[in-house]
Amino acid sequence: TYFEHNRAGISVFGLMLDRSSLHTVFGIELSLVLWILGKTVGIS
């Protein structure tokens, strides 16, 4: 099924994501980390 195929592609915590998805996830995580860092520095 599509779900099984999806799980095979995603695997554990995105360790086996395909290249384009990996770049997307990395970009989102990087933005999130920078945003949190900015808020933390701003508050401190």
C-alpha positions as CSV (number, residue, x, y, z in Angstrom):
1,T,0.0,0.0,0.0
2,Y,1.0,3.7,-0.2
3,F,1.4,3.9,3.5
4,E,3.8,0.9,3.6
5,H,5.8,2.4,0.7
6,N,5.8,5.8,2.6
7,R,7.1,4.2,5.8
8,A,9.8,2.4,3.9
9,G,10.9,5.7,2.5
10,I,10.7,7.6,5.8
11,S,12.2,5.0,8.1
12,V,13.2,5.9,11.7
13,F,13.2,9.7,12.3
14,G,13.9,10.4,8.7
15,L,17.3,8.6,8.6
16,M,16.4,7.2,5.1
17,L,14.5,10.2,3.6
18,D,15.2,10.7,0.0
19,R,17.4,13.6,-0.9
20,S,14.8,16.3,-1.6
21,S,12.8,15.5,1.5
22,L,16.0,15.5,3.6
23,H,16.9,19.0,2.3
24,T,13.4,20.3,3.1
25,V,13.4,18.8,6.6
26,F,16.9,20.1,7.2
27,G,15.9,23.6,6.1
28,I,12.9,23.6,8.3
29,E,14.9,22.4,11.3
30,L,17.6,25.0,10.7
31,S,15.1,27.8,10.5
32,L,13.4,26.6,13.7
33,V,16.8,26.4,15.5
34,L,17.8,29.9,14.4
35,W,14.3,31.3,15.4
36,I,14.5,29.7,18.8
37,L,18.1,30.9,19.2
38,G,17.0,34.4,18.2
39,K,14.2,34.5,20.7
40,T,16.4,33.1,23.5
41,V,19.1,35.7,22.8
42,G,16.5,38.4,22.6
43,I,15.0,37.4,25.9
44,S,18.4,37.0,27.6
